[in-house]
Amino acid sequence: MAENQTQNENMAATENIGAEAQAPQELQGARPMRGGRDSRDRRGPRGPRRGGPRDDRARSEFAQKMIGIRRVARVMAGGRRFNFSAALVLGDKKGRVGVGVGKAADTQLAIEKATRAAKRAMVSIKLTKSRSIPHNVDAKYCASVVEIRPSPGRGLVAGSSVRTVLELAGVSDVTAKLLSRSKNPINNARAAIAALKSVEMK
């Protein structure tokens, strides 16, 4: 009897020791519930949210405005291939402005190409103290004919894409008039650029 009692006590002690050895492993392997206090304490203070406003991002000195975007097709041997054509006006509202056109299979790529083209074709305008032009200017591009006249105190009076060109160039107190029947916004904008070249800085 004494031997059986001793064996039972030894088995119970062995089970207790095994349970105590296994308990920390189970606690170590267990993961805290998501959103619990332990998980927040381990992560520490949260940083800024993704996708939020970032002040360290450098902003471009130029403002841009689209004057036309369309889908164009090119006939190939296997059928028609479609691309996108984007036209925009780029300016710093301080006397520099340009018009660019870009074509690509994606809209964003077409806009990037148009932006680079507008920067290459940018002109600088000699403005007066009232941000106007010193004299009348006119120009013709393809079928578009534009005339720009200084008009003190009237602000910017223009239409079509000519107004966009003058706004982004920073020109005010002028009156622009389209002397042709052309409705092509790209040709009208380029005619305005050609007219403003008459007061281009040397």
C-alpha positions in Angstrom: 0.0 0.0 0.0 2.8 2.4 0.9 4.5 1.7 -2.4 1.3 2.4 -4.4 0.7 5.7 -2.4 4.3 6.8 -3.2 3.9 6.0 -6.9 0.6 8.0 -7.0 2.3 11.0 -5.4 5.2 10.9 -7.8 2.8 10.8 -10.8 0.8 13.7 -9.5 4.0 15.8 -9.0 5.1 15.0 -12.5 1.8 16.1 -14.0 1.9 19.3 -12.0 5.4 20.0 -13.2 4.4 19.3 -16.8 1.4 21.6 -16.5 3.6 24.4 -15.1 6.1 24.0 -17.9 3.4 24.0 -20.6 1.5 27.0 -19.3 4.1 29.7 -20.1 4.5 28.2 -23.6 0.8 28.5 -24.2 0.7 32.0 -22.9 3.7 33.0 -25.1 2.1 31.5 -28.2 -1.3 33.1 -27.6 -1.9 36.3 -29.6 -3.8 39.2 -27.9 -7.2 40.1 -29.4 -7.1 42.7 -32.1 -8.0 46.1 -30.7 -7.2 45.1 -27.1 -5.2 47.0 -24.6 -2.2 44.8 -25.0 -2.0 45.2 -28.8 -2.2 49.0 -28.5 0.5 49.1 -25.8 2.9 47.0 -27.9 2.4 49.1 -31.1 3.0 52.4 -29.2 1.7 55.8 -30.4 0.2 55.7 -33.9 1.8 57.7 -36.7 0.1 59.8 -39.4 -2.6 58.1 -41.4 -1.8 57.0 -44.9 -3.1 59.1 -47.7 -3.4 62.2 -45.6 -2.2 65.7 -46.6 1.6 65.9 -46.8 3.1 69.3 -46.3 6.6 68.3 -47.4 5.5 67.6 -51.0 6.9 70.3 -53.3 4.3 72.1 -55.2 4.8 73.2 -58.8 5.3 76.9 -59.5 3.0 76.6 -62.5 -0.7 76.4 -62.7 -2.3 74.4 -65.5 -5.8 74.2 -67.0 -7.1 71.7 -69.6 -8.5 73.2 -72.8 -9.2 69.9 -74.5 -9.0 66.2 -74.2 -10.2 63.7 -76.8 -9.8 60.2 -78.0 -8.1 59.8 -81.3 -7.8 56.7 -83.6 -5.0 55.6 -85.9 -5.8 53.0 -88.6 -3.4 50.1 -88.5 -3.2 46.8 -90.4 -5.1 44.9 -87.7 -7.7 47.7 -87.1 -7.9 51.0 -85.4 -5.7 51.8 -82.4 -7.0 54.4 -80.0 -5.0 57.0 -78.1 -5.8 60.1 -76.0 -4.8 63.6 -77.0 -4.6 66.3 -74.2 -4.1 70.0 -74.6 -3.4 72.3 -71.7 -2.2 75.8 -70.8 0.6 76.2 -68.3 1.6 79.5 -66.6 2.9 81.0 -63.4 0.6 84.1 -63.5 3.7 86.3 -63.5 4.2 86.7 -67.2 5.1 83.2 -68.3 2.7 81.0 -70.2 2.8 78.1 -72.7 0.5 75.8 -74.6 1.3 72.1 -75.0 -0.3 69.0 -76.6 0.5 65.4 -75.8 -0.7 62.0 -77.1 -0.5 58.7 -75.3 -2.4 55.4 -74.7 -3.3 56.6 -71.2 -4.9 59.9 -70.2 -2.3 60.6 -67.4 0.6 60.0 -69.7 -0.9 62.3 -72.3 -1.3 65.1 -69.7 2.3 64.6 -68.6 3.5 64.9 -72.2 1.4 68.0 -72.7 2.9 69.6 -69.6 6.5 69.0 -70.8 5.6 70.4 -74.2 4.1 73.5 -72.6 7.2 74.1 -70.6 9.4 73.8 -73.7 7.2 76.3 -75.6 6.8 78.8 -72.7 7.2 82.5 -73.5 7.8 85.4 -71.1 5.7 88.5 -71.5 6.7 92.1 -70.6 3.8 93.5 -68.5 3.1 97.0 -67.3 2.8 98.1 -63.7 -1.0 97.4 -63.9 -0.3 93.9 -65.2 -1.5 94.9 -68.7 0.2 95.1 -72.1 1.8 98.3 -73.4 0.1 98.3 -76.9 -2.3 96.5 -79.2 -1.2 93.1 -80.5 -2.7 90.7 -83.0 -1.7 87.4 -84.6 -3.0 84.7 -86.8 -2.4 80.9 -86.3 -4.0 78.6 -88.9 -7.6 79.8 -89.2 -7.6 81.7 -85.8 -7.1 85.4 -85.7 -6.8 87.1 -82.3 -6.5 90.8 -81.3 -5.6 91.9 -77.8 -6.0 95.5 -76.7 -5.1 97.2 -73.4 -8.2 98.5 -71.6 -7.4 100.1 -68.2 -9.9 99.5 -65.4 -12.0 97.0 -67.3 -10.3 93.8 -66.0 -9.9 90.8 -68.3 -12.5 90.6 -71.1 -11.9 87.5 -73.3 -13.5 84.3 -74.2 -12.7 80.8 -75.3 -9.2 79.5 -74.6 -7.8 83.0 -75.1 -9.1 83.9 -71.6 -7.3 80.8 -70.1 -4.0 81.9 -71.7 -4.3 85.4 -70.4 -5.4 84.3 -66.9 -2.4 81.9 -66.5 -0.1 84.6 -67.9 -1.2 87.0 -65.2 -2.5 89.6 -67.7 -5.4 91.9 -66.6 -7.0 95.0 -67.9 -7.1 93.8 -71.5 -9.8 93.1 -74.1 -9.3 90.2 -76.4 -11.4 89.6 -79.5 -11.5 86.6 -81.9 -11.7 88.0 -85.5 -12.2 84.6 -87.1 -15.0 82.0 -86.9 -12.7 79.3 -85.8 -13.9 77.3 -82.7 -10.7 75.3 -82.3 -9.5 75.9 -78.7 -6.0 74.8 -79.4 -5.6 77.1 -82.4 -7.2 80.0 -80.5 -4.8 79.5 -77.6 -1.8 79.3 -79.9 -2.9 82.4 -81.7 -3.0 84.2 -78.3 0.5 83.0 -77.6 1.7 84.3 -80.9 0.1 87.7 -80.2 1.7 87.9 -76.8 5.1 87.1 -78.3 5.0 90.7 -79.6 5.6 91.9 -76.1 8.0 89.1 -75.2 10.9 90.1 -72.9 14.3 90.3 -74.7 
